[in-house]
Amino acid sequence: MKIFIGWDSREDIAYQVCKESLLRHTSVELDIQPIKQQEMREKNLYWREHDPLSSTEFSFTRFLVPYLAGYKGWAVFMDCDFFWRGDVVGLMDYANPYYGAMVVKHDYKPKETTKMDGAVQHQYPRKNWSSLILFNCEHLHMKAVTPEMVNSESGMYLHQLRFLWDACIGELPTAYNYLEGWHTKNDCPNPVAVHFTRGGPWFSQWGNVEYADEWLAVAKEM
């Protein structure tokens, strides 16, 4: 199972714990790869100028996943601030070849104006849909998702998955992208994957958020 995780130089510990949590719960072999912007630049796959609106180094490089997967099979992208409490292979129960990509379709409207280590918290339609994507890399529409597209299209075009018809965007359960601070146990009593989208326990000011104790326990053991 191909897993790509966005990597940011400020949040390597988040990446490490995300990867560890995936491995602790998986029932299949995982091919886990970090997407590092500098490496993408060195491979001439990414050449966009720095976007001041980007809060992470993988804001745009995530959309290289179909290319990196050779436009073959299914592949998962996730932000590094995910923490897995269950088996990622469960995503494949929802893999439907009709769809080009499958996401949790949040209606996320954060109240905070900043997140993580002071980054601006922007609001826009389909926010956080692209934080976890199950890509059908062989889908007809994916052929257009080239490095050239990733480097030229606007942030909104990419993050709102406008390269797909709306009917070709499938829906995943909230349990696979539980937004800490937005969702509650009423929405999902036992999330498979917690997304510390506001900021995770690796930042001092976010040390007491929901599920922080579980994240910190894994980090300590590592």
TIDRENDREN-465600 format. One record per residue (C-alpha): residue number from 1; residue in three letters; x, y, z. Coordinates in pm, whole numbers. Layout:
# TIDRENDREN-465600
<pt><nr>NUM</nr><rest>Ala</rest><u>X</u><v>Y</v><w>Z</w></pt>
...
This chain:
# TIDRENDREN-465600
<pt><nr>1</nr><rest>Met</rest><u>0</u><v>0</v><w>0</w></pt>
<pt><nr>2</nr><rest>Lys</rest><u>156</u><v>329</v><w>-112</w></pt>
<pt><nr>3</nr><rest>Ile</rest><u>154</u><v>601</v><w>154</w></pt>
<pt><nr>4</nr><rest>Phe</rest><u>291</u><v>952</v><w>96</w></pt>
<pt><nr>5</nr><rest>Ile</rest><u>327</u><v>1186</v><w>393</w></pt>
<pt><nr>6</nr><rest>Gly</rest><u>384</u><v>1559</v><w>363</w></pt>
<pt><nr>7</nr><rest>Trp</rest><u>710</u><v>1653</v><w>535</w></pt>
<pt><nr>8</nr><rest>Asp</rest><u>799</u><v>1992</v><w>679</w></pt>
<pt><nr>9</nr><rest>Ser</rest><u>1138</u><v>2082</v><w>823</w></pt>
<pt><nr>10</nr><rest>Arg</rest><u>967</u><v>2241</v><w>1126</w></pt>
<pt><nr>11</nr><rest>Glu</rest><u>767</u><v>1928</v><w>1200</w></pt>
<pt><nr>12</nr><rest>Asp</rest><u>993</u><v>1628</v><w>1148</w></pt>
<pt><nr>13</nr><rest>Ile</rest><u>879</u><v>1482</v><w>1482</w></pt>
<pt><nr>14</nr><rest>Ala</rest><u>518</u><v>1498</v><w>1359</w></pt>
<pt><nr>15</nr><rest>Tyr</rest><u>618</u><v>1301</v><w>1049</w></pt>
<pt><nr>16</nr><rest>Gln</rest><u>805</u><v>1043</v><w>1258</w></pt>
<pt><nr>17</nr><rest>Val</rest><u>512</u><v>982</v><w>1493</w></pt>
<pt><nr>18</nr><rest>Cys</rest><u>265</u><v>973</v><w>1204</w></pt>
<pt><nr>19</nr><rest>Lys</rest><u>475</u><v>705</v><w>1036</w></pt>
<pt><nr>20</nr><rest>Glu</rest><u>517</u><v>509</v><w>1357</w></pt>
<pt><nr>21</nr><rest>Ser</rest><u>143</u><v>518</v><w>1427</w></pt>
<pt><nr>22</nr><rest>Leu</rest><u>74</u><v>385</v><w>1078</w></pt>
<pt><nr>23</nr><rest>Leu</rest><u>318</u><v>97</v><w>1124</w></pt>
<pt><nr>24</nr><rest>Arg</rest><u>184</u><v>5</v><w>1468</w></pt>
<pt><nr>25</nr><rest>His</rest><u>-165</u><v>-61</v><w>1337</w></pt>
<pt><nr>26</nr><rest>Thr</rest><u>-120</u><v>-187</v><w>983</w></pt>
<pt><nr>27</nr><rest>Ser</rest><u>-223</u><v>-534</v><w>873</w></pt>
<pt><nr>28</nr><rest>Val</rest><u>-42</u><v>-508</v><w>537</w></pt>
<pt><nr>29</nr><rest>Glu</rest><u>301</u><v>-400</v><w>420</w></pt>
<pt><nr>30</nr><rest>Leu</rest><u>323</u><v>-25</v><w>374</w></pt>
<pt><nr>31</nr><rest>Asp</rest><u>546</u><v>166</v><w>135</w></pt>
<pt><nr>32</nr><rest>Ile</rest><u>577</u><v>496</v><w>323</w></pt>
<pt><nr>33</nr><rest>Gln</rest><u>752</u><v>791</v><w>160</w></pt>
<pt><nr>34</nr><rest>Pro</rest><u>790</u><v>1148</v><w>284</w></pt>
<pt><nr>35</nr><rest>Ile</rest><u>730</u><v>1421</v><w>28</w></pt>
<pt><nr>36</nr><rest>Lys</rest><u>1011</u><v>1671</v><w>85</w></pt>
<pt><nr>37</nr><rest>Gln</rest><u>992</u><v>1992</v><w>-113</w></pt>
<pt><nr>38</nr><rest>Gln</rest><u>1369</u><v>2026</v><w>-150</w></pt>
<pt><nr>39</nr><rest>Glu</rest><u>1394</u><v>1678</v><w>-296</w></pt>
<pt><nr>40</nr><rest>Met</rest><u>1114</u><v>1754</v><w>-540</w></pt>
<pt><nr>41</nr><rest>Arg</rest><u>1302</u><v>2065</v><w>-648</w></pt>
<pt><nr>42</nr><rest>Glu</rest><u>1626</u><v>1872</v><w>-693</w></pt>
<pt><nr>43</nr><rest>Lys</rest><u>1439</u><v>1624</v><w>-915</w></pt>
<pt><nr>44</nr><rest>Asn</rest><u>1295</u><v>1913</v><w>-1122</w></pt>
<pt><nr>45</nr><rest>Leu</rest><u>942</u><v>1812</v><w>-1025</w></pt>
<pt><nr>46</nr><rest>Tyr</rest><u>868</u><v>2128</v><w>-829</w></pt>
<pt><nr>47</nr><rest>Trp</rest><u>969</u><v>2480</v><w>-921</w></pt>
<pt><nr>48</nr><rest>Arg</rest><u>698</u><v>2708</v><w>-786</w></pt>
<pt><nr>49</nr><rest>Glu</rest><u>817</u><v>3019</v><w>-609</w></pt>
<pt><nr>50</nr><rest>His</rest><u>747</u><v>3032</v><w>-238</w></pt>
<pt><nr>51</nr><rest>Asp</rest><u>383</u><v>3116</v><w>-170</w></pt>
<pt><nr>52</nr><rest>Pro</rest><u>342</u><v>3336</v><w>142</w></pt>
<pt><nr>53</nr><rest>Leu</rest><u>-4</u><v>3184</v><w>193</w></pt>
<pt><nr>54</nr><rest>Ser</rest><u>140</u><v>2833</v><w>230</w></pt>
<pt><nr>55</nr><rest>Ser</rest><u>150</u><v>2718</v><w>591</w></pt>
<pt><nr>56</nr><rest>Thr</rest><u>359</u><v>2406</v><w>515</w></pt>
<pt><nr>57</nr><rest>Glu</rest><u>632</u><v>2302</v><w>274</w></pt>
<pt><nr>58</nr><rest>Phe</rest><u>400</u><v>2040</v><w>121</w></pt>
<pt><nr>59</nr><rest>Ser</rest><u>103</u><v>2265</v><w>47</w></pt>
<pt><nr>60</nr><rest>Phe</rest><u>137</u><v>2199</v><w>-327</w></pt>
<pt><nr>61</nr><rest>Thr</rest><u>375</u><v>1904</v><w>-354</w></pt>
<pt><nr>62</nr><rest>Arg</rest><u>100</u><v>1669</v><w>-230</w></pt>
<pt><nr>63</nr><rest>Phe</rest><u>-55</u><v>1685</v><w>-575</w></pt>
<pt><nr>64</nr><rest>Leu</rest><u>253</u><v>1517</v><w>-723</w></pt>
<pt><nr>65</nr><rest>Val</rest><u>137</u><v>1186</v><w>-571</w></pt>
<pt><nr>66</nr><rest>Pro</rest><u>-27</u><v>1042</v><w>-887</w></pt>
<pt><nr>67</nr><rest>Tyr</rest><u>292</u><v>1117</v><w>-1080</w></pt>
<pt><nr>68</nr><rest>Leu</rest><u>515</u><v>977</v><w>-804</w></pt>
<pt><nr>69</nr><rest>Ala</rest><u>302</u><v>661</v><w>-802</w></pt>
<pt><nr>70</nr><rest>Gly</rest><u>353</u><v>622</v><w>-1177</w></pt>
<pt><nr>71</nr><rest>Tyr</rest><u>-20</u><v>675</v><w>-1239</w></pt>
<pt><nr>72</nr><rest>Lys</rest><u>-69</u><v>316</v><w>-1119</w></pt>
<pt><nr>73</nr><rest>Gly</rest><u>-304</u><v>177</v><w>-856</w></pt>
<pt><nr>74</nr><rest>Trp</rest><u>-417</u><v>356</v><w>-545</w></pt>
<pt><nr>75</nr><rest>Ala</rest><u>-206</u><v>581</v><w>-322</w></pt>
<pt><nr>76</nr><rest>Val</rest><u>-275</u><v>771</v><w>-3</w></pt>
<pt><nr>77</nr><rest>Phe</rest><u>-155</u><v>1121</v><w>80</w></pt>
<pt><nr>78</nr><rest>Met</rest><u>-177</u><v>1261</v><w>431</w></pt>
<pt><nr>79</nr><rest>Asp</rest><u>-45</u><v>1566</v><w>614</w></pt>
<pt><nr>80</nr><rest>Cys</rest><u>229</u><v>1494</v><w>868</w></pt>
<pt><nr>81</nr><rest>Asp</rest><u>4</u><v>1605</v><w>1156</w></pt>
<pt><nr>82</nr><rest>Phe</rest><u>-204</u><v>1286</v><w>1141</w></pt>
<pt><nr>83</nr><rest>Phe</rest><u>-202</u><v>1031</v><w>1421</w></pt>
<pt><nr>84</nr><rest>Trp</rest><u>-333</u><v>683</v><w>1344</w></pt>
<pt><nr>85</nr><rest>Arg</rest><u>-526</u><v>489</v><w>1605</w></pt>
<pt><nr>86</nr><rest>Gly</rest><u>-638</u><v>216</v><w>1364</w></pt>
<pt><nr>87</nr><rest>Asp</rest><u>-545</u><v>42</v><w>1042</w></pt>
<pt><nr>88</nr><rest>Val</rest><u>-497</u><v>262</v><w>734</w></pt>
<pt><nr>89</nr><rest>Val</rest><u>-582</u><v>-37</v><w>511</w></pt>
<pt><nr>90</nr><rest>Gly</rest><u>-946</u><v>22</v><w>606</w></pt>
<pt><nr>91</nr><rest>Leu</rest><u>-943</u><v>304</v><w>351</w></pt>
<pt><nr>92</nr><rest>Met</rest><u>-932</u><v>44</v><w>76</w></pt>
<pt><nr>93</nr><rest>Asp</rest><u>-1277</u><v>-77</v><w>176</w></pt>
<pt><nr>94</nr><rest>Tyr</rest><u>-1405</u><v>246</v><w>20</w></pt>
<pt><nr>95</nr><rest>Ala</rest><u>-1184</u><v>246</v><w>-290</w></pt>
<pt><nr>96</nr><rest>Asn</rest><u>-1424</u><v>277</v><w>-584</w></pt>
<pt><nr>97</nr><rest>Pro</rest><u>-1269</u><v>298</v><w>-931</w></pt>
<pt><nr>98</nr><rest>Tyr</rest><u>-1541</u><v>538</v><w>-1044</w></pt>
<pt><nr>99</nr><rest>Tyr</rest><u>-1379</u><v>812</v><w>-833</w></pt>
<pt><nr>100</nr><rest>Gly</rest><u>-1053</u><v>989</v><w>-909</w></pt>
<pt><nr>101</nr><rest>Ala</rest><u>-998</u><v>1081</v><w>-546</w></pt>
<pt><nr>102</nr><rest>Met</rest><u>-1172</u><v>1011</v><w>-218</w></pt>
<pt><nr>103</nr><rest>Val</rest><u>-1169</u><v>1247</v><w>81</w></pt>
<pt><nr>104</nr><rest>Val</rest><u>-1353</u><v>1331</v><w>400</w></pt>
<pt><nr>105</nr><rest>Lys</rest><u>-1579</u><v>1615</v><w>291</w></pt>
<pt><nr>106</nr><rest>His</rest><u>-1557</u><v>1848</v><w>590</w></pt>
<pt><nr>107</nr><rest>Asp</rest><u>-1743</u><v>2175</v><w>618</w></pt>
<pt><nr>108</nr><rest>Tyr</rest><u>-1457</u><v>2313</v><w>826</w></pt>
<pt><nr>109</nr><rest>Lys</rest><u>-1478</u><v>2677</v><w>937</w></pt>
<pt><nr>110</nr><rest>Pro</rest><u>-1212</u><v>2730</v><w>1203</w></pt>
<pt><nr>111</nr><rest>Lys</rest><u>-1259</u><v>2999</v><w>1465</w></pt>
<pt><nr>112</nr><rest>Glu</rest><u>-885</u><v>3046</v><w>1521</w></pt>
<pt><nr>113</nr><rest>Thr</rest><u>-695</u><v>3305</v><w>1318</w></pt>
<pt><nr>114</nr><rest>Thr</rest><u>-359</u><v>3128</v><w>1361</w></pt>
<pt><nr>115</nr><rest>Lys</rest><u>-247</u><v>2766</v><w>1382</w></pt>
<pt><nr>116</nr><rest>Met</rest><u>63</u><v>2555</v><w>1448</w></pt>
<pt><nr>117</nr><rest>Asp</rest><u>352</u><v>2791</v><w>1532</w></pt>
<pt><nr>118</nr><rest>Gly</rest><u>172</u><v>3112</v><w>1436</w></pt>
<pt><nr>119</nr><rest>Ala</rest><u>84</u><v>3038</v><w>1073</w></pt>
<pt><nr>120</nr><rest>Val</rest><u>-224</u><v>3216</v><w>942</w></pt>
<pt><nr>121</nr><rest>Gln</rest><u>-542</u><v>3008</v><w>956</w></pt>
<pt><nr>122</nr><rest>His</rest><u>-706</u><v>3069</v><w>618</w></pt>
<pt><nr>123</nr><rest>Gln</rest><u>-1068</u><v>2988</v><w>546</w></pt>
<pt><nr>124</nr><rest>Tyr</rest><u>-1191</u><v>2865</v><w>210</w></pt>
<pt><nr>125</nr><rest>Pro</rest><u>-1443</u><v>2616</v><w>68</w></pt>
<pt><nr>126</nr><rest>Arg</rest><u>-1344</u><v>2249</v><w>94</w></pt>
<pt><nr>127</nr><rest>Lys</rest><u>-1080</u><v>2332</v><w>353</w></pt>
<pt><nr>128</nr><rest>Asn</rest><u>-892</u><v>2022</v><w>469</w></pt>
<pt><nr>129</nr><rest>Trp</rest><u>-1039</u><v>1800</v><w>199</w></pt>
<pt><nr>130</nr><rest>Ser</rest><u>-688</u><v>1769</v><w>59</w></pt>
<pt><nr>131</nr><rest>Ser</rest><u>-526</u><v>1683</v><w>394</w></pt>
<pt><nr>132</nr><rest>Leu</rest><u>-606</u><v>1314</v><w>337</w></pt>
<pt><nr>133</nr><rest>Ile</rest><u>-658</u><v>1194</v><w>-19</w></pt>
<pt><nr>134</nr><rest>Leu</rest><u>-706</u><v>842</v><w>-143</w></pt>
<pt><nr>135</nr><rest>Phe</rest><u>-589</u><v>886</v><w>-503</w></pt>
<pt><nr>136</nr><rest>Asn</rest><u>-705</u><v>656</v><w>-781</w></pt>
<pt><nr>137</nr><rest>Cys</rest><u>-388</u><v>713</v><w>-979</w></pt>
<pt><nr>138</nr><rest>Glu</rest><u>-518</u><v>526</v><w>-1286</w></pt>
<pt><nr>139</nr><rest>His</rest><u>-832</u><v>737</v><w>-1317</w></pt>
<pt><nr>140</nr><rest>Leu</rest><u>-875</u><v>910</v><w>-1653</w></pt>
<pt><nr>141</nr><rest>His</rest><u>-872</u><v>1258</v><w>-1494</w></pt>
<pt><nr>142</nr><rest>Met</rest><u>-543</u><v>1189</v><w>-1316</w></pt>
<pt><nr>143</nr><rest>Lys</rest><u>-355</u><v>1197</v><w>-1645</w></pt>
<pt><nr>144</nr><rest>Ala</rest><u>-390</u><v>1576</v><w>-1632</w></pt>
<pt><nr>145</nr><rest>Val</rest><u>-235</u><v>1600</v><w>-1284</w></pt>
<pt><nr>146</nr><rest>Thr</rest><u>120</u><v>1647</v><w>-1408</w></pt>
<pt><nr>147</nr><rest>Pro</rest><u>413</u><v>1832</v><w>-1249</w></pt>
<pt><nr>148</nr><rest>Glu</rest><u>338</u><v>2114</v><w>-1494</w></pt>
<pt><nr>149</nr><rest>Met</rest><u>-16</u><v>2145</v><w>-1356</w></pt>
<pt><nr>150</nr><rest>Val</rest><u>103</u><v>2132</v><w>-996</w></pt>
<pt><nr>151</nr><rest>Asn</rest><u>349</u><v>2412</v><w>-1063</w></pt>
<pt><nr>152</nr><rest>Ser</rest><u>113</u><v>2640</v><w>-1255</w></pt>
<pt><nr>153</nr><rest>Glu</rest><u>-242</u><v>2612</v><w>-1123</w></pt>
<pt><nr>154</nr><rest>Ser</rest><u>-369</u><v>2821</v><w>-832</w></pt>
<pt><nr>155</nr><rest>Gly</rest><u>-382</u><v>2695</v><w>-476</w></pt>
<pt><nr>156</nr><rest>Met</rest><u>-761</u><v>2700</v><w>-474</w></pt>
<pt><nr>157</nr><rest>Tyr</rest><u>-780</u><v>2501</v><w>-799</w></pt>
<pt><nr>158</nr><rest>Leu</rest><u>-558</u><v>2231</v><w>-652</w></pt>
<pt><nr>159</nr><rest>His</rest><u>-684</u><v>2217</v><w>-293</w></pt>
<pt><nr>160</nr><rest>Gln</rest><u>-1047</u><v>2215</v><w>-403</w></pt>
<pt><nr>161</nr><rest>Leu</rest><u>-967</u><v>1926</v><w>-640</w></pt>
<pt><nr>162</nr><rest>Arg</rest><u>-1097</u><v>2119</v><w>-940</w></pt>
<pt><nr>163</nr><rest>Phe</rest><u>-901</u><v>1892</v><w>-1172</w></pt>
<pt><nr>164</nr><rest>Leu</rest><u>-1182</u><v>1641</v><w>-1107</w></pt>
<pt><nr>165</nr><rest>Trp</rest><u>-1550</u><v>1665</v><w>-1184</w></pt>
<pt><nr>166</nr><rest>Asp</rest><u>-1737</u><v>1698</v><w>-855</w></pt>
<pt><nr>167</nr><rest>Ala</rest><u>-1908</u><v>1366</v><w>-928</w></pt>
<pt><nr>168</nr><rest>Cys</rest><u>-1564</u><v>1202</v><w>-938</w></pt>
<pt><nr>169</nr><rest>Ile</rest><u>-1474</u><v>1304</v><w>-583</w></pt>
<pt><nr>170</nr><rest>Gly</rest><u>-1576</u><v>1023</v><w>-352</w></pt>
<pt><nr>171</nr><rest>Glu</rest><u>-1648</u><v>1052</v><w>21</w></pt>
<pt><nr>172</nr><rest>Leu</rest><u>-1471</u><v>883</v><w>311</w></pt>
<pt><nr>173</nr><rest>Pro</rest><u>-1599</u><v>853</v><w>669</w></pt>
<pt><nr>174</nr><rest>Thr</rest><u>-1509</u><v>1120</v><w>924</w></pt>
<pt><nr>175</nr><rest>Ala</rest><u>-1320</u><v>854</v><w>1123</w></pt>
<pt><nr>176</nr><rest>Tyr</rest><u>-1031</u><v>878</v><w>875</w></pt>
<pt><nr>177</nr><rest>Asn</rest><u>-982</u><v>1253</v><w>910</w></pt>
<pt><nr>178</nr><rest>Tyr</rest><u>-1110</u><v>1354</v><w>1253</w></pt>
<pt><nr>179</nr><rest>Leu</rest><u>-1031</u><v>1724</v><w>1292</w></pt>
<pt><nr>180</nr><rest>Glu</rest><u>-916</u><v>1785</v><w>1647</w></pt>
<pt><nr>181</nr><rest>Gly</rest><u>-1087</u><v>2094</v><w>1785</w></pt>
<pt><nr>182</nr><rest>Trp</rest><u>-1366</u><v>2078</v><w>1528</w></pt>
<pt><nr>183</nr><rest>His</rest><u>-1511</u><v>1730</v><w>1546</w></pt>
<pt><nr>184</nr><rest>Thr</rest><u>-1632</u><v>1583</v><w>1874</w></pt>
<pt><nr>185</nr><rest>Lys</rest><u>-1705</u><v>1234</v><w>2001</w></pt>
<pt><nr>186</nr><rest>Asn</rest><u>-2066</u><v>1296</v><w>1897</w></pt>
<pt><nr>187</nr><rest>Asp</rest><u>-1941</u><v>1315</v><w>1537</w></pt>
<pt><nr>188</nr><rest>Cys</rest><u>-1711</u><v>1016</v><w>1574</w></pt>
<pt><nr>189</nr><rest>Pro</rest><u>-1664</u><v>833</v><w>1906</w></pt>
<pt><nr>190</nr><rest>Asn</rest><u>-1357</u><v>634</v><w>1800</w></pt>
<pt><nr>191</nr><rest>Pro</rest><u>-1158</u><v>797</v><w>1517</w></pt>
<pt><nr>192</nr><rest>Val</rest><u>-916</u><v>588</v><w>1316</w></pt>
<pt><nr>193</nr><rest>Ala</rest><u>-700</u><v>891</v><w>1235</w></pt>
<pt><nr>194</nr><rest>Val</rest><u>-681</u><v>1214</v><w>1434</w></pt>
<pt><nr>195</nr><rest>His</rest><u>-573</u><v>1524</v><w>1242</w></pt>
<pt><nr>196</nr><rest>Phe</rest><u>-411</u><v>1789</v><w>1460</w></pt>
<pt><nr>197</nr><rest>Thr</rest><u>-493</u><v>2054</v><w>1204</w></pt>
<pt><nr>198</nr><rest>Arg</rest><u>-479</u><v>2349</v><w>1446</w></pt>
<pt><nr>199</nr><rest>Gly</rest><u>-148</u><v>2239</v><w>1594</w></pt>
<pt><nr>200</nr><rest>Gly</rest><u>-23</u><v>1923</v><w>1760</w></pt>
<pt><nr>201</nr><rest>Pro</rest><u>149</u><v>1830</v><w>2086</w></pt>
<pt><nr>202</nr><rest>Trp</rest><u>492</u><v>1888</v><w>1932</w></pt>
<pt><nr>203</nr><rest>Phe</rest><u>414</u><v>2260</v><w>1966</w></pt>
<pt><nr>204</nr><rest>Ser</rest><u>420</u><v>2375</v><w>2330</w></pt>
<pt><nr>205</nr><rest>Gln</rest><u>99</u><v>2578</v><w>2299</w></pt>
<pt><nr>206</nr><rest>Trp</rest><u>-93</u><v>2272</v><w>2171</w></pt>
<pt><nr>207</nr><rest>Gly</rest><u>22</u><v>2025</v><w>2434</w></pt>
<pt><nr>208</nr><rest>Asn</rest><u>-321</u><v>1967</v><w>2589</w></pt>
<pt><nr>209</nr><rest>Val</rest><u>-540</u><v>1911</v><w>2285</w></pt>
<pt><nr>210</nr><rest>Glu</rest><u>-767</u><v>1609</v><w>2249</w></pt>
<pt><nr>211</nr><rest>Tyr</rest><u>-571</u><v>1284</v><w>2193</w></pt>
<pt><nr>212</nr><rest>Ala</rest><u>-245</u><v>1460</v><w>2281</w></pt>
<pt><nr>213</nr><rest>Asp</rest><u>-182</u><v>1202</v><w>2554</w></pt>
<pt><nr>214</nr><rest>Glu</rest><u>-186</u><v>919</v><w>2298</w></pt>
<pt><nr>215</nr><rest>Trp</rest><u>44</u><v>1106</v><w>2061</w></pt>
<pt><nr>216</nr><rest>Leu</rest><u>286</u><v>1193</v><w>2341</w></pt>
<pt><nr>217</nr><rest>Ala</rest><u>292</u><v>831</v><w>2462</w></pt>
<pt><nr>218</nr><rest>Val</rest><u>404</u><v>711</v><w>2119</w></pt>
<pt><nr>219</nr><rest>Ala</rest><u>658</u><v>992</v><w>2087</w></pt>
<pt><nr>220</nr><rest>Lys</rest><u>803</u><v>903</v><w>2428</w></pt>
<pt><nr>221</nr><rest>Glu</rest><u>831</u><v>534</v><w>2341</w></pt>
<pt><nr>222</nr><rest>Met</rest><u>1008</u><v>623</v><w>2017</w></pt>
